[in-house]
Amino acid sequence: MDLNSLKNLVILYVEDDKDVMTQTKLILDDFVKEVYTAQNGEEGLKMALELSIDIIIADINMPKMNGIEMLKKLKEEYQKEIPCIITTAHTDTEYLLDAINLKVDGYIIKPINIKDLINTIYKVMLPIIQKQEIEGCAHVVKSLAALVGGKKIEILKYIIDNLDEDNVFHGSYQDIMEALDVSKPTVVNMFKQLISSGILEKIKNKMYRFKKTDLIS
C-alpha cells in the first residue's frame, strides 16, 4: 500500500466531539494535503458545497444535522457526488440502512482505529487516484506526441509501461535501445528532457521515478 498516493488529498472531517476531531485530524495531517473540519452537518454541508473536497469523513450522530442527512442533501438536493466514509457508534444501527441506501463508500466503528481509517481512505480513493493518473499519463503522452518525434514518444510509452508499483523505472539506455531500435543519443536526450521537465527523477543508476502526480492538472 503506497500511502504517498494520499498526499494530495483534501478531506472534510465532520465530527461534533472536539477531542476526537482534534486527535484524528492531527494524525490525518501527516498523510494528506489538507483536512478541513466541521462540527455538525449544517456546517459540513456548507463547506462541502464551497470547497474543493476529495473525500468526506462524517459522524452519524451530530447536532443540527446528522451525517446521513448531510450526505443525503449533498447527493440528492445538490447533486454533488463526493466519496464518503461514515463513522458510527454501535448504538447508531438505526441509521445504517439509510447509509446503505445512500451508497456510502466506507464505514468505521467508533472509537476510531486510525489504522482502519487510513486503510479505508486508501481503499475508497485508490480507484479514483489510479484513474486520474492514467488520464494524466494519457494527456502527457498525447501532448508530447505533438511536440516530439515518433521514436521519443515510443521511449516515453516504454517507460510508462515498465514502471513498478512505486512508479519507478528500472532499466538502462541499452535496454531501451534494443527494445525500440533507437540510437543512444536519442535515448539520452529524451531522458534529459524528461528529467529537466520534472517528469522523471533520477534515484540512482538505472533507477528513475516517474512523477505522474506532477502531470495531473
N, C-alpha and C positions, 0 to 999 in steps of 0.2 A: 504493500500500500504506500503510494507516494503522496505523503501529506503536503509536499511542496505545491501540489496542484490546487490546494485550498488557499494559497497565499493572496490571491486576487479577489477573493470572495467578500461581498458585503452582506452582513447578516443583520436582520432586525430581530431583536430578542424582546419578547413581551412577557413580563413577569411582575406580579404585584408584590412578591416578597423581596424586599430590598437586599437582605443579606444573601439570599440565593442568587439574585441578579448580579450583585457585585462580585461574588466569588466566581460564578460561571463566566461572566464577562472577562474577568481578569485572565482566565485560562484561555478562553477563545481568542483573545487579543494576540496570543502567541502564534496562532495558526492562520489567521485570516487578515485581510486588509483593514476591515472596519467592522465594528459592532455597534449598531445603534440600539438604544434601549427605550422601552415604553413600559409604563406601569399599569396599563389597563387596555382593554380592547379598543376603546374610542381613540385613545392616543396612538395606539399601534396602527389602526386603520388610517388615520390621518397621515402618519409617517410613511406607510406603505404606498399611499397614493402620491405623495410629494417627492419621495426619494427613489433613487435607483437601487433596488434591493434584489439580491440574488436568491436569498432563501430566508424564510421566516421560521423562527422557533417561538412557539406560543404556549403558555399555560392555558389550561381549560378554564379553571375556576378563578375568575377575576371580577372585581367590582366594575360597575358602569356598563361594561360589555364583556362577556366571556370570550374565550379564544375561538370557540366554534362559531359564535355569532359574528365575530370579526372576520373570520375566513369566509363565511357564507356571504357576507356583504361584499367582500372584496371580489369573490368569484362571480356571484350571481348578479349583484346590483351594478358593480363597476367593471365586470368582465375582465378582470386582471388576474392572470394566471401566474402565480409565484410558488415555487416549491415550498412546502411547509412541513414542519415537524411539530407534533403536539407533545407537550409534557403533561403527564396526567398522574394524579394520585389514585390509589386503589379505590377510593370512595367515589371517583368520577365515572364509574361504569355506565351510568345513565346517559352520558354524553357520547359514549364510544360509537353507538350506531350512527349518530349524526356525523361523527368524524369519518366513519367508513363511507357514508353516502357522499361526503364531500371529497372523497378520494385523497385524503391527506397522504403525504409521502412517507411518513415515519412516525413512530410512537416511542416515547421514552417514559418509563415509570419513575416517579419521584419517590425517594430522593434521587436526584440526578447522579448517575455514574458518568463522569466526564469521558472516560474511555468509550463507553457506549454511545455517548452523544457525538463525539468526534467520528466514530465509525459510521454512525447513521448519516451524519452530514456528508461524509465521503461517499457512501453508497448512493445517496439521493443525488448528489451533484456530479458524480463521475460520468454518467452518460451525457450530461449537458456539457461538461468540460471537454470531453472527448469529441463531441460534435462540433464545438467551437474550434477546437484545434484542427480538426480535419478540414473544416471550412476555411480556417485561416491558412492552412498549408495550400489548399487548392487555390485560394486567392493569390498567394505569393507566387506559386508556380505559374499561374496564368499571367500575372503582371510581369514577372521576369521573362516569360516566353516572348513578350513583345519587345523586350529590350536586349536580349542576348541571343546568341546563335543556338542552333539546334543541339549541338554537342554539349554546350554548357547547361542547357535545361535538362539534358539527359543525366548529367552529373548530379544536379540537384535532386532529380527524381530518385536516382540511385541512393543518395544519402538518406533521403526520407524513407525509402523502402527498407533500409537496413539499420534503422535505429533500434536500440534495445528499449526495455521498459522504462529506463530512466532518461530517454531521449538522447542517448549517447551513441555516436557512430564510431565503431571500431574498424579501422581499415587503413590501408596505405595507398599512396598515389598509384603504386604498381597494381593493386587490386582493381582500381577503377580503370586504369589504362587497359588492362587485359579484358575486363568485363565489357567495356564500351568501345574499345578500339580507338582511343583518343591519345593525343600526344601529351607528354609530361608538362610542357609549358601551358597547355590548355587547362589541365587539372590544377596546376599550381596557381595560375592566375584566378581560376574560379574560387579556390579556397581563400585566396587573399581577399577577393571581393566579398565573399560571404562573411569572413571574419571582420573586415573593416566596417561592414554594414550592420554588424551585431546579430546576424542570423546564426552564425556559428561562433562557438567559444572553444579555443584550444585548451584542453585539460592537461594533456601531456602528449608525448609522441604517439601518433596514430590513434588518438582519442579526442573526439570533438563533441561538445554538447550542442544540440540543435535547440535554440531558444525559441520554440514555437509561440510561447505566450507573448513574446515581443512583436509577433506578426499579426496579432488579432486586434482589430480596432475596436 
